[in-house]
Amino acid sequence: MKALERAGFVVKRQEGSHVILRRPEPFAQLVVPDHIELDRGTLRAIIRQADLTVDEFLRLL
């Protein structure tokens, strides 16, 4: 979650166990599960939807 916030996303709202993040420019909206651990495929999908590479995401951690 912190890495996505560093990439310009802000928490819009939370619904149940999912957090909705939004970035105004370039516009993107993500739905991220609010779990302690994420499946590898789920994490890669979130990174791809955020228009980030894995290396860029790792640098934001």
C-alpha distance matrix in Angstrom:
0.0 3.8 5.5 5.3 6.3 8.8 9.9 11.1 9.0 9.5 9.2 12.6 13.2 12.6 15.3 16.0 13.4 11.4 9.2 10.6 9.1 11.9 13.1 16.7 18.2 18.4 17.5 14.8 13.3 10.9 10.9 8.2 9.8 8.8 10.5 10.7 11.7 11.4 14.6 15.1 16.2 13.4 10.9 13.6 14.1 10.6 11.1 14.6 13.9 11.8 15.1 13.8 15.7 14.6 16.0 14.2 10.8 12.2 13.5 10.3 9.3
3.8 0.0 3.8 5.4 5.0 6.2 8.7 10.0 9.2 9.8 10.5 14.2 15.4 15.4 18.4 19.3 16.9 15.0 12.4 13.5 11.2 13.3 13.6 17.0 18.1 18.6 18.4 16.3 15.5 13.6 14.3 12.0 13.6 12.3 13.7 13.2 14.3 14.4 17.5 17.5 19.0 16.6 13.6 15.8 16.8 13.3 12.9 16.4 16.0 13.3 16.0 14.2 16.0 15.0 15.5 13.4 10.4 11.3 11.6 8.1 7.2
5.5 3.8 0.0 3.8 5.4 5.1 6.4 9.0 9.0 10.9 12.4 15.8 17.4 17.6 20.4 21.4 18.8 16.5 14.1 14.5 11.9 13.4 12.9 16.3 16.7 16.8 17.1 15.0 14.8 13.1 14.5 12.4 14.5 14.1 15.2 14.7 14.8 14.3 16.8 16.0 17.3 15.3 12.0 13.4 14.7 11.5 10.1 13.6 13.8 10.8 13.0 10.8 12.3 11.5 11.8 9.6 6.7 8.1 8.4 4.9 5.2
5.3 5.4 3.8 0.0 3.8 5.3 4.9 6.7 5.6 8.1 9.7 12.8 14.7 15.3 18.0 19.5 17.3 14.5 11.7 11.4 8.4 9.7 9.4 13.0 13.6 13.7 13.5 11.3 11.1 9.7 11.5 10.1 13.0 13.2 15.1 15.5 15.7 14.5 16.8 16.3 16.8 14.4 11.5 12.8 13.1 9.5 8.7 11.8 11.1 8.0 10.7 9.6 12.1 12.1 13.3 10.6 7.9 10.6 11.1 7.7 8.8
6.3 5.0 5.4 3.8 0.0 3.8 5.3 5.2 4.6 5.8 8.1 11.4 13.7 14.8 18.1 19.9 18.1 15.5 12.2 11.7 8.5 9.4 9.0 12.1 13.3 14.1 14.0 12.5 12.2 11.5 13.3 12.2 14.9 14.3 16.6 17.0 17.9 17.3 20.0 19.8 20.4 17.8 15.1 16.6 16.7 13.0 12.5 15.3 14.2 10.9 13.6 12.7 15.4 15.6 16.2 13.1 11.0 13.2 12.8 9.1 10.2
8.8 6.2 5.1 5.3 3.8 0.0 3.8 5.4 7.1 9.1 11.8 15.0 17.4 18.6 21.9 23.5 21.6 19.0 15.8 15.4 12.0 12.2 10.7 13.5 13.6 14.4 15.2 14.2 14.8 14.3 16.4 15.2 17.9 17.4 19.2 19.1 19.6 19.0 21.5 20.7 21.6 19.4 16.3 17.3 18.0 14.5 13.0 15.8 15.4 11.8 13.5 11.9 14.2 14.5 14.2 10.9 9.6 11.4 10.1 6.5 8.6
9.9 8.7 6.4 4.9 5.3 3.8 0.0 3.8 5.9 9.2 12.2 14.8 17.6 18.9 21.8 23.8 21.9 18.8 15.8 14.6 11.1 10.6 8.5 11.2 10.8 11.1 12.1 11.2 12.4 12.3 15.1 14.5 17.7 18.0 20.0 20.3 20.3 18.9 21.0 19.8 20.1 18.1 15.1 15.4 15.7 12.5 10.7 12.9 12.3 8.6 9.9 8.7 11.6 12.7 12.8 9.2 8.4 11.3 10.3 7.3 10.2
11.1 10.0 9.0 6.7 5.2 5.4 3.8 0.0 3.8 6.6 10.2 12.3 15.5 17.6 20.7 23.1 21.7 18.5 15.1 13.4 9.6 8.3 5.8 8.1 8.4 9.6 10.2 9.9 11.1 12.0 14.8 14.9 18.3 18.5 21.0 21.8 22.2 20.9 23.2 22.4 22.4 20.0 17.5 18.0 17.6 14.2 13.1 14.9 13.5 9.9 11.6 11.5 14.8 16.2 16.6 12.9 12.1 15.0 14.0 10.8 13.4
9.0 9.2 9.0 5.6 4.6 7.1 5.9 3.8 0.0 3.8 6.8 9.0 12.0 13.9 16.9 19.3 18.1 14.9 11.4 9.6 5.8 5.2 4.4 7.9 9.5 10.4 9.6 8.3 8.3 8.8 11.3 11.6 15.0 15.3 18.1 19.4 20.0 18.6 21.0 20.8 20.6 17.7 15.7 16.7 15.8 12.2 12.1 14.0 12.0 8.9 11.7 12.1 15.6 16.6 17.7 14.5 12.7 15.8 15.6 12.2 14.0
9.5 9.8 10.9 8.1 5.8 9.1 9.2 6.6 3.8 0.0 3.8 6.1 9.2 11.6 14.9 17.5 16.8 13.9 10.1 8.5 5.4 5.4 6.4 9.0 11.6 13.0 11.6 10.6 9.5 10.0 11.7 12.0 14.9 14.6 17.8 19.2 20.6 19.6 22.4 22.8 22.7 19.5 17.7 19.3 18.3 14.6 15.2 17.2 14.8 12.2 15.3 15.8 19.1 19.9 21.0 17.9 15.9 18.5 18.4 14.8 15.9
9.2 10.5 12.4 9.7 8.1 11.8 12.2 10.2 6.8 3.8 0.0 3.8 5.7 7.8 11.3 13.9 13.5 10.8 7.0 6.1 4.5 6.5 9.1 11.7 14.7 15.8 13.8 12.1 9.8 9.6 10.0 10.2 12.5 11.9 15.4 17.3 19.0 18.2 21.2 22.2 22.1 18.6 17.3 19.5 18.2 14.6 16.0 18.2 15.6 13.7 17.2 17.8 21.0 21.3 22.9 20.1 17.6 20.0 20.5 16.8 17.3
12.6 14.2 15.8 12.8 11.4 15.0 14.8 12.3 9.0 6.1 3.8 0.0 3.8 7.2 10.1 13.4 14.0 11.1 7.8 5.6 5.4 6.2 9.4 11.2 14.7 15.9 13.2 11.8 9.2 9.8 10.1 11.5 13.8 13.7 17.4 19.8 21.4 20.4 23.1 24.2 23.7 20.1 19.4 21.3 19.5 16.1 18.0 19.5 16.4 15.1 18.5 19.8 23.1 23.8 25.6 22.8 20.4 23.2 23.7 20.2 20.8
13.2 15.4 17.4 14.7 13.7 17.4 17.6 15.5 12.0 9.2 5.7 3.8 0.0 3.8 6.7 9.9 11.0 8.8 6.1 5.4 7.3 9.4 12.9 14.8 18.3 19.3 16.4 14.5 11.3 11.0 9.8 10.9 12.3 11.8 15.6 18.3 20.2 19.5 22.2 24.0 23.5 19.7 19.6 22.0 20.0 16.9 19.3 21.0 18.0 17.2 20.8 21.9 25.1 25.3 27.4 24.9 22.2 24.7 25.6 22.1 22.1
12.6 15.4 17.6 15.3 14.8 18.6 18.9 17.6 13.9 11.6 7.8 7.2 3.8 0.0 3.8 6.4 7.4 5.8 4.4 5.9 8.8 11.8 15.4 17.9 21.1 21.7 18.8 16.4 12.9 11.4 9.2 9.4 9.7 8.9 12.6 15.6 17.6 17.1 19.9 22.1 21.8 18.0 18.2 21.0 19.2 16.3 19.1 21.0 18.3 17.9 21.7 22.6 25.3 25.1 27.4 25.4 22.2 24.4 25.8 22.5 21.9
15.3 18.4 20.4 18.0 18.1 21.9 21.8 20.7 16.9 14.9 11.3 10.1 6.7 3.8 0.0 3.8 6.2 5.4 6.3 7.7 11.3 14.1 17.9 20.3 23.5 23.8 20.6 18.0 14.2 12.6 9.6 10.3 9.7 9.7 12.9 16.4 18.1 17.3 19.8 22.3 21.7 17.9 18.9 21.6 19.5 17.2 20.5 22.0 19.2 19.6 23.3 24.4 27.0 26.7 29.3 27.6 24.4 26.6 28.4 25.2 24.6
16.0 19.3 21.4 19.5 19.9 23.5 23.8 23.1 19.3 17.5 13.9 13.4 9.9 6.4 3.8 0.0 3.8 5.6 8.0 10.5 14.0 17.2 20.9 23.5 26.6 26.7 23.7 20.8 17.1 14.9 11.4 11.1 9.2 8.6 11.1 14.5 16.4 16.1 18.5 21.5 21.2 17.6 18.8 21.9 20.2 18.1 21.5 23.3 21.0 21.5 25.2 25.9 28.1 27.3 30.1 28.8 25.3 27.1 29.2 26.2 25.0
13.4 16.9 18.8 17.3 18.1 21.6 21.9 21.7 18.1 16.8 13.5 14.0 11.0 7.4 6.2 3.8 0.0 3.8 6.9 10.2 13.2 16.8 20.2 23.3 26.0 25.9 23.3 20.0 16.5 13.6 10.1 8.6 5.9 5.2 7.3 10.9 12.6 12.4 15.0 18.0 18.1 14.5 15.6 18.9 17.6 15.6 18.8 20.9 19.1 19.5 23.2 23.5 25.4 24.3 27.0 26.0 22.4 23.9 26.3 23.5 22.0
11.4 15.0 16.5 14.5 15.5 19.0 18.8 18.5 14.9 13.9 10.8 11.1 8.8 5.8 5.4 5.6 3.8 0.0 3.8 6.6 9.7 13.2 16.6 19.7 22.3 22.2 19.5 16.2 12.7 9.8 6.3 5.5 4.3 5.2 8.4 11.9 13.1 12.0 14.4 16.9 16.5 12.8 13.6 16.6 14.9 12.6 15.9 17.8 15.6 16.0 19.8 20.4 22.5 21.8 24.6 23.3 19.9 21.9 24.1 21.2 20.3
9.2 12.4 14.1 11.7 12.2 15.8 15.8 15.1 11.4 10.1 7.0 7.8 6.1 4.4 6.3 8.0 6.9 3.8 0.0 3.8 6.3 10.0 13.4 16.4 19.2 19.4 16.8 13.8 10.5 8.1 5.7 5.2 6.2 6.3 10.0 13.0 14.4 13.4 16.1 18.0 17.7 14.0 13.9 16.7 15.1 12.0 14.9 16.9 14.5 14.2 18.0 18.6 21.1 20.8 23.2 21.4 18.2 20.4 22.1 18.9 18.4
10.6 13.5 14.5 11.4 11.7 15.4 14.6 13.4 9.6 8.5 6.1 5.6 5.4 5.9 7.7 10.5 10.2 6.6 3.8 0.0 3.8 6.8 10.4 13.2 16.1 16.2 13.4 10.6 7.1 5.7 4.6 6.3 8.8 9.9 13.4 16.3 17.2 15.7 18.0 19.4 18.5 14.8 14.7 16.8 14.7 11.6 14.3 15.7 12.7 12.3 16.1 17.3 20.3 20.6 23.1 20.9 18.1 20.9 22.3 19.1 19.3
9.1 11.2 11.9 8.4 8.5 12.0 11.1 9.6 5.8 5.4 4.5 5.4 7.3 8.8 11.3 14.0 13.2 9.7 6.3 3.8 0.0 3.8 7.0 10.2 12.8 13.2 10.8 8.3 5.7 5.1 6.4 7.5 10.8 11.6 14.9 17.2 18.0 16.4 18.7 19.4 18.8 15.4 14.4 16.1 14.3 10.8 12.6 14.2 11.4 9.9 13.6 14.7 17.9 18.6 20.6 18.0 15.6 18.5 19.4 16.1 16.9
11.9 13.3 13.4 9.7 9.4 12.2 10.6 8.3 5.2 5.4 6.5 6.2 9.4 11.8 14.1 17.2 16.8 13.2 10.0 6.8 3.8 0.0 3.8 6.5 9.4 10.0 7.4 5.8 4.4 6.4 9.0 10.8 14.3 15.3 18.7 20.8 21.4 19.5 21.6 21.9 20.9 17.7 16.7 17.7 15.7 12.4 13.6 14.5 11.4 9.6 12.7 14.4 18.0 19.4 21.1 18.2 16.4 19.7 20.1 16.9 18.5
13.1 13.6 12.9 9.4 9.0 10.7 8.5 5.8 4.4 6.4 9.1 9.4 12.9 15.4 17.9 20.9 20.2 16.6 13.4 10.4 7.0 3.8 0.0 3.8 5.9 6.8 5.4 5.2 6.4 8.7 12.0 13.5 17.2 18.2 21.2 22.9 23.2 21.4 23.3 22.9 22.0 19.3 17.7 18.1 16.5 13.3 13.4 14.2 11.4 8.9 11.0 12.7 16.5 18.4 19.6 16.3 15.3 18.7 18.6 15.6 17.8
16.7 17.0 16.3 13.0 12.1 13.5 11.2 8.1 7.9 9.0 11.7 11.2 14.8 17.9 20.3 23.5 23.3 19.7 16.4 13.2 10.2 6.5 3.8 0.0 3.8 5.8 4.6 6.8 8.7 11.8 15.0 17.0 20.7 21.7 24.8 26.6 27.0 25.1 26.9 26.5 25.4 22.8 21.3 21.5 19.7 16.8 16.7 16.9 14.1 11.8 13.2 15.3 19.1 21.4 22.4 19.0 18.4 21.9 21.4 18.5 21.1
18.2 18.1 16.7 13.6 13.3 13.6 10.8 8.4 9.5 11.6 14.7 14.7 18.3 21.1 23.5 26.6 26.0 22.3 19.2 16.1 12.8 9.4 5.9 3.8 0.0 3.0 4.7 7.6 10.7 13.6 17.2 18.9 22.7 23.9 26.8 28.3 28.3 26.2 27.7 26.8 25.6 23.4 21.8 21.3 19.7 17.2 16.4 16.2 13.9 11.5 11.7 13.8 17.4 20.2 20.9 17.4 17.6 21.1 20.2 17.9 20.9
18.4 18.6 16.8 13.7 14.1 14.4 11.1 9.6 10.4 13.0 15.8 15.9 19.3 21.7 23.8 26.7 25.9 22.2 19.4 16.2 13.2 10.0 6.8 5.8 3.0 0.0 3.8 6.4 10.0 12.8 16.5 18.4 22.2 23.8 26.5 28.1 27.7 25.3 26.4 25.3 23.9 21.9 20.4 19.5 17.9 15.7 14.8 14.0 11.9 9.8 9.5 12.1 15.6 18.6 19.5 16.3 16.7 20.3 19.8 17.8 20.9
17.5 18.4 17.1 13.5 14.0 15.2 12.1 10.2 9.6 11.6 13.8 13.2 16.4 18.8 20.6 23.7 23.3 19.5 16.8 13.4 10.8 7.4 5.4 4.6 4.7 3.8 0.0 3.8 7.0 10.3 13.9 16.2 20.0 21.8 24.7 26.7 26.5 24.0 25.2 24.6 22.9 20.6 19.6 19.1 16.9 14.6 14.7 13.9 10.9 9.6 10.4 13.3 17.0 19.6 21.2 18.1 17.7 21.5 21.4 19.1 21.7
14.8 16.3 15.0 11.3 12.5 14.2 11.2 9.9 8.3 10.6 12.1 11.8 14.5 16.4 18.0 20.8 20.0 16.2 13.8 10.6 8.3 5.8 5.2 6.8 7.6 6.4 3.8 0.0 3.8 6.7 10.3 12.7 16.4 18.5 21.2 23.3 23.0 20.4 21.6 21.1 19.4 16.9 16.1 15.8 13.4 11.1 11.6 11.1 7.7 6.7 8.6 11.5 15.1 17.3 19.3 16.6 15.6 19.3 19.9 17.5 19.6
13.3 15.5 14.8 11.1 12.2 14.8 12.4 11.1 8.3 9.5 9.8 9.2 11.3 12.9 14.2 17.1 16.5 12.7 10.5 7.1 5.7 4.4 6.4 8.7 10.7 10.0 7.0 3.8 0.0 3.8 7.0 9.8 13.4 15.4 18.4 20.9 20.8 18.4 19.8 19.9 18.3 15.3 14.9 15.4 12.7 10.1 11.8 11.9 8.2 7.9 10.8 13.3 16.7 18.2 20.6 18.1 16.4 19.9 20.9 18.2 19.7
10.9 13.6 13.1 9.7 11.5 14.3 12.3 12.0 8.8 10.0 9.6 9.8 11.0 11.4 12.6 14.9 13.6 9.8 8.1 5.7 5.1 6.4 8.7 11.8 13.6 12.8 10.3 6.7 3.8 0.0 3.8 6.2 9.8 12.2 14.9 17.4 17.1 14.6 16.1 16.5 15.0 11.8 11.5 12.5 10.0 7.1 9.6 10.3 7.1 7.2 10.8 12.5 15.5 16.3 19.1 17.0 14.7 17.9 19.5 16.9 17.7
10.9 14.3 14.5 11.5 13.3 16.4 15.1 14.8 11.3 11.7 10.0 10.1 9.8 9.2 9.6 11.4 10.1 6.3 5.7 4.6 6.4 9.0 12.0 15.0 17.2 16.5 13.9 10.3 7.0 3.8 0.0 3.8 6.7 9.4 12.2 15.2 15.2 12.8 14.4 15.7 14.3 10.7 11.2 13.1 10.6 8.1 11.4 12.5 9.7 10.4 14.0 15.3 17.9 18.1 21.0 19.4 16.5 19.3 21.4 18.7 18.8
8.2 12.0 12.4 10.1 12.2 15.2 14.5 14.9 11.6 12.0 10.2 11.5 10.9 9.4 10.3 11.1 8.6 5.5 5.2 6.3 7.5 10.8 13.5 17.0 18.9 18.4 16.2 12.7 9.8 6.2 3.8 0.0 3.8 6.3 8.8 11.5 11.5 9.4 11.7 13.2 12.6 8.9 8.9 11.6 10.0 7.3 10.4 12.5 10.7 11.0 14.6 15.0 17.0 16.5 19.4 18.1 14.8 17.0 19.3 16.7 16.2
9.8 13.6 14.5 13.0 14.9 17.9 17.7 18.3 15.0 14.9 12.5 13.8 12.3 9.7 9.7 9.2 5.9 4.3 6.2 8.8 10.8 14.3 17.2 20.7 22.7 22.2 20.0 16.4 13.4 9.8 6.7 3.8 0.0 3.8 5.6 9.0 9.2 7.7 10.2 12.7 12.7 9.0 9.7 13.0 11.9 9.9 13.1 15.3 13.9 14.5 18.0 18.0 19.6 18.5 21.4 20.6 17.0 18.7 21.3 18.8 17.6
8.8 12.3 14.1 13.2 14.3 17.4 18.0 18.5 15.3 14.6 11.9 13.7 11.8 8.9 9.7 8.6 5.2 5.2 6.3 9.9 11.6 15.3 18.2 21.7 23.9 23.8 21.8 18.5 15.4 12.2 9.4 6.3 3.8 0.0 3.8 6.9 8.7 8.8 12.1 14.7 15.4 12.0 11.9 15.5 15.0 12.6 15.3 18.0 16.8 16.6 20.2 19.8 21.4 20.0 22.5 21.5 17.8 19.0 21.3 18.6 16.9
10.5 13.7 15.2 15.1 16.6 19.2 20.0 21.0 18.1 17.8 15.4 17.4 15.6 12.6 12.9 11.1 7.3 8.4 10.0 13.4 14.9 18.7 21.2 24.8 26.8 26.5 24.7 21.2 18.4 14.9 12.2 8.8 5.6 3.8 0.0 3.8 5.4 6.5 9.9 12.9 14.3 11.4 11.4 15.2 15.4 13.6 16.0 18.9 18.3 18.4 21.7 20.9 21.9 19.8 22.3 22.0 18.2 18.7 21.5 19.3 17.0
10.7 13.2 14.7 15.5 17.0 19.1 20.3 21.8 19.4 19.2 17.3 19.8 18.3 15.6 16.4 14.5 10.9 11.9 13.0 16.3 17.2 20.8 22.9 26.6 28.3 28.1 26.7 23.3 20.9 17.4 15.2 11.5 9.0 6.9 3.8 0.0 3.8 6.9 10.3 12.8 15.1 12.9 12.1 15.8 16.9 15.1 16.8 20.0 20.1 19.7 22.8 21.4 21.9 19.4 21.4 21.4 17.6 17.4 20.1 18.2 15.4
11.7 14.3 14.8 15.7 17.9 19.6 20.3 22.2 20.0 20.6 19.0 21.4 20.2 17.6 18.1 16.4 12.6 13.1 14.4 17.2 18.0 21.4 23.2 27.0 28.3 27.7 26.5 23.0 20.8 17.1 15.2 11.5 9.2 8.7 5.4 3.8 0.0 3.8 6.8 9.2 11.8 10.2 9.5 13.1 14.5 13.5 15.0 18.0 18.6 18.7 21.4 19.8 19.8 17.1 19.4 19.9 16.3 16.0 19.2 17.8 15.1
11.4 14.4 14.3 14.5 17.3 19.0 18.9 20.9 18.6 19.6 18.2 20.4 19.5 17.1 17.3 16.1 12.4 12.0 13.4 15.7 16.4 19.5 21.4 25.1 26.2 25.3 24.0 20.4 18.4 14.6 12.8 9.4 7.7 8.8 6.5 6.9 3.8 0.0 3.8 6.3 8.3 6.4 6.2 9.7 10.9 10.3 12.1 14.7 15.4 15.9 18.5 17.3 17.4 14.9 17.8 18.3 14.7 15.1 18.5 17.3 15.2
14.6 17.5 16.8 16.8 20.0 21.5 21.0 23.2 21.0 22.4 21.2 23.1 22.2 19.9 19.8 18.5 15.0 14.4 16.1 18.0 18.7 21.6 23.3 26.9 27.7 26.4 25.2 21.6 19.8 16.1 14.4 11.7 10.2 12.1 9.9 10.3 6.8 3.8 0.0 3.8 5.5 5.2 6.3 8.7 10.0 10.8 12.5 14.3 15.5 16.7 18.8 17.7 17.2 14.7 17.9 19.0 15.8 16.2 19.8 19.2 17.3
15.1 17.5 16.0 16.3 19.8 20.7 19.8 22.4 20.8 22.8 22.2 24.2 24.0 22.1 22.3 21.5 18.0 16.9 18.0 19.4 19.4 21.9 22.9 26.5 26.8 25.3 24.6 21.1 19.9 16.5 15.7 13.2 12.7 14.7 12.9 12.8 9.2 6.3 3.8 0.0 3.8 5.5 5.2 6.2 8.7 10.0 10.7 12.3 14.3 15.5 16.9 15.4 14.3 11.6 14.8 16.4 13.6 13.8 17.6 17.5 16.0
16.2 19.0 17.3 16.8 20.4 21.6 20.1 22.4 20.6 22.7 22.1 23.7 23.5 21.8 21.7 21.2 18.1 16.5 17.7 18.5 18.8 20.9 22.0 25.4 25.6 23.9 22.9 19.4 18.3 15.0 14.3 12.6 12.7 15.4 14.3 15.1 11.8 8.3 5.5 3.8 0.0 3.8 5.4 5.1 6.2 8.7 9.9 10.5 12.2 14.2 15.5 14.8 14.0 12.2 15.8 17.1 14.6 15.6 19.2 19.0 18.2
13.4 16.6 15.3 14.4 17.8 19.4 18.1 20.0 17.7 19.5 18.6 20.1 19.7 18.0 17.9 17.6 14.5 12.8 14.0 14.8 15.4 17.7 19.3 22.8 23.4 21.9 20.6 16.9 15.3 11.8 10.7 8.9 9.0 12.0 11.4 12.9 10.2 6.4 5.2 5.5 3.8 0.0 3.8 5.5 5.1 6.3 8.7 9.9 10.6 12.4 14.5 14.1 14.3 12.8 16.5 16.9 14.0 15.5 18.9 17.9 17.1
10.9 13.6 12.0 11.5 15.1 16.3 15.1 17.5 15.7 17.7 17.3 19.4 19.6 18.2 18.9 18.8 15.6 13.6 13.9 14.7 14.4 16.7 17.7 21.3 21.8 20.4 19.6 16.1 14.9 11.5 11.2 8.9 9.7 11.9 11.4 12.1 9.5 6.2 6.3 5.2 5.4 3.8 0.0 3.8 5.4 5.1 6.2 8.6 9.9 10.6 12.7 11.5 11.5 9.7 13.1 13.5 10.3 11.7 15.1 14.2 13.4
13.6 15.8 13.4 12.8 16.6 17.3 15.4 18.0 16.7 19.3 19.5 21.3 22.0 21.0 21.6 21.9 18.9 16.6 16.7 16.8 16.1 17.7 18.1 21.5 21.3 19.5 19.1 15.8 15.4 12.5 13.1 11.6 13.0 15.5 15.2 15.8 13.1 9.7 8.7 6.2 5.1 5.5 3.8 0.0 3.8 5.4 5.0 6.1 8.6 9.8 10.8 9.7 9.1 7.7 11.5 12.2 9.9 11.6 14.9 14.7 14.6
14.1 16.8 14.7 13.1 16.7 18.0 15.7 17.6 15.8 18.3 18.2 19.5 20.0 19.2 19.5 20.2 17.6 14.9 15.1 14.7 14.3 15.7 16.5 19.7 19.7 17.9 16.9 13.4 12.7 10.0 10.6 10.0 11.9 15.0 15.4 16.9 14.5 10.9 10.0 8.7 6.2 5.1 5.4 3.8 0.0 3.8 5.4 5.1 6.1 8.5 10.0 10.2 10.7 10.5 14.3 14.3 12.1 14.5 17.5 16.6 16.9
10.6 13.3 11.5 9.5 13.0 14.5 12.5 14.2 12.2 14.6 14.6 16.1 16.9 16.3 17.2 18.1 15.6 12.6 12.0 11.6 10.8 12.4 13.3 16.8 17.2 15.7 14.6 11.1 10.1 7.1 8.1 7.3 9.9 12.6 13.6 15.1 13.5 10.3 10.8 10.0 8.7 6.3 5.1 5.4 3.8 0.0 3.8 5.4 5.1 6.2 8.8 9.0 10.5 10.4 13.7 12.9 10.3 13.1 15.6 14.1 14.5
11.1 12.9 10.1 8.7 12.5 13.0 10.7 13.1 12.1 15.2 16.0 18.0 19.3 19.1 20.5 21.5 18.8 15.9 14.9 14.3 12.6 13.6 13.4 16.7 16.4 14.8 14.7 11.6 11.8 9.6 11.4 10.4 13.1 15.3 16.0 16.8 15.0 12.1 12.5 10.7 9.9 8.7 6.2 5.0 5.4 3.8 0.0 3.8 5.5 5.1 6.6 5.5 6.7 6.9 10.1 9.2 7.1 10.1 12.5 11.5 12.5
14.6 16.4 13.6 11.8 15.3 15.8 12.9 14.9 14.0 17.2 18.2 19.5 21.0 21.0 22.0 23.3 20.9 17.8 16.9 15.7 14.2 14.5 14.2 16.9 16.2 14.0 13.9 11.1 11.9 10.3 12.5 12.5 15.3 18.0 18.9 20.0 18.0 14.7 14.3 12.3 10.5 9.9 8.6 6.1 5.1 5.4 3.8 0.0 3.8 5.4 5.2 5.9 6.9 8.4 11.7 11.0 9.9 13.1 15.2 14.6 16.0
13.9 16.0 13.8 11.1 14.2 15.4 12.3 13.5 12.0 14.8 15.6 16.4 18.0 18.3 19.2 21.0 19.1 15.6 14.5 12.7 11.4 11.4 11.4 14.1 13.9 11.9 10.9 7.7 8.2 7.1 9.7 10.7 13.9 16.8 18.3 20.1 18.6 15.4 15.5 14.3 12.2 10.6 9.9 8.6 6.1 5.1 5.5 3.8 0.0 3.8 5.4 7.6 10.0 11.7 14.7 13.2 11.9 15.4 17.2 15.8 17.2
11.8 13.3 10.8 8.0 10.9 11.8 8.6 9.9 8.9 12.2 13.7 15.1 17.2 17.9 19.6 21.5 19.5 16.0 14.2 12.3 9.9 9.6 8.9 11.8 11.5 9.8 9.6 6.7 7.9 7.2 10.4 11.0 14.5 16.6 18.4 19.7 18.7 15.9 16.7 15.5 14.2 12.4 10.6 9.8 8.5 6.2 5.1 5.4 3.8 0.0 3.8 5.5 8.8 10.6 13.0 10.7 9.5 13.2 14.4 12.6 14.6
15.1 16.0 13.0 10.7 13.6 13.5 9.9 11.6 11.7 15.3 17.2 18.5 20.8 21.7 23.3 25.2 23.2 19.8 18.0 16.1 13.6 12.7 11.0 13.2 11.7 9.5 10.4 8.6 10.8 10.8 14.0 14.6 18.0 20.2 21.7 22.8 21.4 18.5 18.8 16.9 15.5 14.5 12.7 10.8 10.0 8.8 6.6 5.2 5.4 3.8 0.0 3.8 6.9 9.9 11.8 9.7 9.8 13.5 14.3 13.4 15.9
13.8 14.2 10.8 9.6 12.7 11.9 8.7 11.5 12.1 15.8 17.8 19.8 21.9 22.6 24.4 25.9 23.5 20.4 18.6 17.3 14.7 14.4 12.7 15.3 13.8 12.1 13.3 11.5 13.3 12.5 15.3 15.0 18.0 19.8 20.9 21.4 19.8 17.3 17.7 15.4 14.8 14.1 11.5 9.7 10.2 9.0 5.5 5.9 7.6 5.5 3.8 0.0 3.8 6.6 8.1 6.0 6.3 9.8 10.7 10.3 12.7
15.7 16.0 12.3 12.1 15.4 14.2 11.6 14.8 15.6 19.1 21.0 23.1 25.1 25.3 27.0 28.1 25.4 22.5 21.1 20.3 17.9 18.0 16.5 19.1 17.4 15.6 17.0 15.1 16.7 15.5 17.9 17.0 19.6 21.4 21.9 21.9 19.8 17.4 17.2 14.3 14.0 14.3 11.5 9.1 10.7 10.5 6.7 6.9 10.0 8.8 6.9 3.8 0.0 3.8 5.4 5.1 6.2 8.6 10.0 10.9 12.9
14.6 15.0 11.5 12.1 15.6 14.5 12.7 16.2 16.6 19.9 21.3 23.8 25.3 25.1 26.7 27.3 24.3 21.8 20.8 20.6 18.6 19.4 18.4 21.4 20.2 18.6 19.6 17.3 18.2 16.3 18.1 16.5 18.5 20.0 19.8 19.4 17.1 14.9 14.7 11.6 12.2 12.8 9.7 7.7 10.5 10.4 6.9 8.4 11.7 10.6 9.9 6.6 3.8 0.0 3.8 5.5 5.1 6.1 8.7 10.0 10.9
16.0 15.5 11.8 13.3 16.2 14.2 12.8 16.6 17.7 21.0 22.9 25.6 27.4 27.4 29.3 30.1 27.0 24.6 23.2 23.1 20.6 21.1 19.6 22.4 20.9 19.5 21.2 19.3 20.6 19.1 21.0 19.4 21.4 22.5 22.3 21.4 19.4 17.8 17.9 14.8 15.8 16.5 13.1 11.5 14.3 13.7 10.1 11.7 14.7 13.0 11.8 8.1 5.4 3.8 0.0 3.8 5.4 5.1 6.3 8.8 10.2
14.2 13.4 9.6 10.6 13.1 10.9 9.2 12.9 14.5 17.9 20.1 22.8 24.9 25.4 27.6 28.8 26.0 23.3 21.4 20.9 18.0 18.2 16.3 19.0 17.4 16.3 18.1 16.6 18.1 17.0 19.4 18.1 20.6 21.5 22.0 21.4 19.9 18.3 19.0 16.4 17.1 16.9 13.5 12.2 14.3 12.9 9.2 11.0 13.2 10.7 9.7 6.0 5.1 5.5 3.8 0.0 3.8 5.5 5.2 6.5 9.1
10.8 10.4 6.7 7.9 11.0 9.6 8.4 12.1 12.7 15.9 17.6 20.4 22.2 22.2 24.4 25.3 22.4 19.9 18.2 18.1 15.6 16.4 15.3 18.4 17.6 16.7 17.7 15.6 16.4 14.7 16.5 14.8 17.0 17.8 18.2 17.6 16.3 14.7 15.8 13.6 14.6 14.0 10.3 9.9 12.1 10.3 7.1 9.9 11.9 9.5 9.8 6.3 6.2 5.1 5.4 3.8 0.0 3.8 5.4 5.2 6.7
12.2 11.3 8.1 10.6 13.2 11.4 11.3 15.0 15.8 18.5 20.0 23.2 24.7 24.4 26.6 27.1 23.9 21.9 20.4 20.9 18.5 19.7 18.7 21.9 21.1 20.3 21.5 19.3 19.9 17.9 19.3 17.0 18.7 19.0 18.7 17.4 16.0 15.1 16.2 13.8 15.6 15.5 11.7 11.6 14.5 13.1 10.1 13.1 15.4 13.2 13.5 9.8 8.6 6.1 5.1 5.5 3.8 0.0 3.8 5.4 5.3
13.5 11.6 8.4 11.1 12.8 10.1 10.3 14.0 15.6 18.4 20.5 23.7 25.6 25.8 28.4 29.2 26.3 24.1 22.1 22.3 19.4 20.1 18.6 21.4 20.2 19.8 21.4 19.9 20.9 19.5 21.4 19.3 21.3 21.3 21.5 20.1 19.2 18.5 19.8 17.6 19.2 18.9 15.1 14.9 17.5 15.6 12.5 15.2 17.2 14.4 14.3 10.7 10.0 8.7 6.3 5.2 5.4 3.8 0.0 3.8 5.5
10.3 8.1 4.9 7.7 9.1 6.5 7.3 10.8 12.2 14.8 16.8 20.2 22.1 22.5 25.2 26.2 23.5 21.2 18.9 19.1 16.1 16.9 15.6 18.5 17.9 17.8 19.1 17.5 18.2 16.9 18.7 16.7 18.8 18.6 19.3 18.2 17.8 17.3 19.2 17.5 19.0 17.9 14.2 14.7 16.6 14.1 11.5 14.6 15.8 12.6 13.4 10.3 10.9 10.0 8.8 6.5 5.2 5.4 3.8 0.0 3.8
9.3 7.2 5.2 8.8 10.2 8.6 10.2 13.4 14.0 15.9 17.3 20.8 22.1 21.9 24.6 25.0 22.0 20.3 18.4 19.3 16.9 18.5 17.8 21.1 20.9 20.9 21.7 19.6 19.7 17.7 18.8 16.2 17.6 16.9 17.0 15.4 15.1 15.2 17.3 16.0 18.2 17.1 13.4 14.6 16.9 14.5 12.5 16.0 17.2 14.6 15.9 12.7 12.9 10.9 10.2 9.1 6.7 5.3 5.5 3.8 0.0
